[in-house]
Amino acid sequence: MTNTMLSVRVDTALKRRMRGRKEINWSEVIRNSIEEKLIEHHHVDRDKAKQAVSRMDCALRSNTFVFEKGSLEVIKEWRRKRR
């Protein structure tokens, strides 16, 4: 794994409090926090995708859409209408 430097700004009072806790590896705390946040957002994105697929399936099953033409034909038709 290649490491990259990341700078974080904190206010003076927070830095003072952090300096008082030398037993805590603050770099590790920040790395773990970033990793947890990325995992959390990955799950949110996956859940949103599942919901979207579910909604599309419901819409298709409801016969709301009638597929008389292929997608290429529809695209060409809309392009002709724009001219």
C-alpha positions in Angstrom: 0.0 0.0 0.0 1.3 3.4 -0.9 0.7 6.1 1.6 -0.4 9.7 0.7 -0.1 12.7 3.0 -3.4 14.4 4.0 -3.5 17.6 6.0 -6.4 18.4 8.3 -7.1 21.8 9.8 -8.3 22.0 13.4 -8.8 25.0 15.6 -6.2 25.8 18.3 -8.3 24.7 21.2 -8.9 21.3 19.7 -5.2 20.9 18.8 -4.3 21.8 22.4 -6.7 19.1 23.8 -5.3 16.5 21.3 -1.8 17.4 22.4 -2.8 16.5 25.9 -3.7 13.0 24.9 -0.3 11.7 23.6 -1.4 8.0 24.0 -3.9 8.4 21.2 -2.7 7.9 17.6 -4.6 10.7 15.9 -3.6 9.7 12.4 -5.1 6.2 13.1 -8.3 7.8 14.5 -8.7 9.9 11.3 -7.9 7.0 9.0 -10.5 4.8 10.8 -13.1 7.6 10.7 -12.6 8.1 6.9 -12.9 4.4 6.3 -16.1 4.1 8.3 -17.7 7.0 6.5 -16.8 5.5 3.1 -18.3 2.1 4.1 -21.4 3.9 5.4 -21.9 5.7 2.1 -21.2 2.5 0.1 -24.2 0.9 1.9 -26.4 3.9 1.3 -25.5 3.9 -2.4 -26.3 0.2 -2.7 -29.6 0.6 -0.9 -30.6 3.5 -3.2 -29.8 1.3 -6.2 -31.9 -1.6 -4.8 -34.8 0.8 -4.3 -34.5 2.2 -7.8 -34.5 -1.3 -9.3 -37.5 -2.2 -7.2 -39.4 0.8 -8.5 -38.5 0.1 -12.1 -39.7 -3.5 -11.7 -43.0 -2.3 -10.3 -43.4 0.2 -13.1 -42.7 -2.5 -15.7 -45.2 -4.9 -14.1 -47.9 -2.3 -14.0 -48.1 -2.2 -17.8 -47.8 1.6 -17.6 -45.3 1.4 -20.4 -46.1 -0.1 -23.8 -43.1 -1.1 -25.8 -44.3 -0.9 -29.4 -41.0 0.5 -30.7 -37.4 -0.3 -30.0 -35.2 2.2 -28.1 -33.3 3.0 -31.3 -36.5 3.8 -33.1 -37.7 6.1 -30.3 -34.3 7.9 -30.2 -34.4 8.6 -33.9 -38.0 9.8 -33.7 -37.2 12.3 -30.9 -34.2 13.5 -32.9 -36.4 14.1 -35.9 -38.9 16.0 -33.7 -36.1 18.4 -32.4 -35.2 19.6 -35.9 
